[in-house]
Amino acid sequence: MNYKIQLISFLVSFLFGIFFFYTNMLNKKIINRQKIHYKYIITFLYIINITLIYIILIYKINKGIFHIYFLIMVLLGYIISLNQLKNVKKIIIYFKNKIYK
């Protein structure tokens, strides 16, 4: 695998981590209103779908060659999105308090 394909795979994996974070938040909002057996079914289907989407993306980019550092990039994208969400919430609370004062 040449370096261009690896860089594209890194970028796609990182962006997929961000996508995974936001779809995970959406999934949590959906399952909070459901009964317990629906929560398990919806979560199982979500995990299967997200995994298949990632496998298809990697297969289209580099013929399905997986490396551990691609998964590390997914995790890094997820963690960065989590930190960005915390920062955005702090900024919103700050401006909300300024507006009300």
C-alpha positions in Angstrom: 0.0 0.0 0.0 1.5 3.3 -1.0 1.7 6.4 1.1 -1.2 8.2 -0.7 -3.6 5.5 0.0 -2.5 5.3 3.6 -2.9 9.0 4.1 -6.4 8.9 2.6 -7.2 5.9 4.9 -6.0 7.9 7.9 -8.2 10.9 7.0 -11.2 8.7 6.3 -10.7 6.8 9.6 -10.4 10.1 11.5 -13.5 11.5 9.9 -15.3 8.3 10.5 -14.5 8.7 14.2 -16.2 12.1 14.2 -19.2 10.6 12.3 -19.3 7.7 14.8 -19.4 10.2 17.7 -22.3 12.1 16.4 -24.3 9.1 15.3 -23.6 7.6 18.7 -25.1 10.7 20.4 -28.1 10.4 18.1 -28.5 6.7 19.0 -28.4 7.6 22.7 -31.2 10.1 22.2 -33.3 7.5 20.3 -32.9 4.7 22.8 -33.5 6.8 25.9 -37.2 6.8 25.1 -37.6 3.1 24.4 -38.2 0.0 26.5 -35.3 -2.1 27.5 -35.6 -4.8 24.9 -35.9 -2.2 22.2 -32.7 -0.6 23.5 -30.8 -3.8 23.0 -32.2 -4.4 19.5 -31.6 -0.8 18.4 -28.0 -0.8 19.8 -27.2 -4.1 18.3 -28.4 -2.9 14.9 -26.5 0.3 15.3 -23.3 -1.4 16.0 -23.7 -3.8 13.1 -24.5 -1.0 10.7 -21.6 1.3 11.8 -19.2 -1.6 11.5 -20.3 -2.5 8.1 -20.2 1.1 6.9 -16.5 1.3 8.1 -15.6 -2.0 6.5 -17.1 -0.9 3.2 -15.3 2.5 3.3 -12.0 0.8 3.9 -12.7 -1.8 1.3 -13.4 0.9 -1.3 -10.3 2.9 -0.4 -7.6 0.3 0.0 -9.2 -3.0 -0.9 -10.0 -3.9 2.6 -6.6 -3.9 4.2 -7.0 -3.1 7.9 -4.3 -1.9 10.2 -4.5 -1.2 13.9 -3.5 2.4 13.3 -6.7 3.0 11.2 -8.7 2.0 14.2 -6.6 4.2 16.4 -7.5 7.1 14.1 -11.2 6.3 14.5 -10.7 6.4 18.3 -8.7 9.7 18.0 -11.5 11.3 15.9 -14.1 10.1 18.5 -12.1 11.5 21.4 -11.4 14.9 19.7 -15.2 15.2 18.9 -15.9 14.5 22.6 -13.5 17.2 23.7 -14.9 19.7 21.1 -18.4 19.0 22.3 -17.4 19.8 25.9 -15.8 23.1 24.8 -18.8 24.1 22.7 -21.1 23.4 25.7 -18.9 25.6 28.0 -19.0 28.4 25.4 -22.8 28.1 25.1 -23.2 28.2 28.9 -20.9 31.2 29.1 -22.8 33.2 26.5 -26.1 32.2 27.9 -25.1 33.5 31.3 -23.8 36.8 29.8 -27.1 37.3 27.9 -29.2 36.8 31.0 -27.1 39.1 33.2 
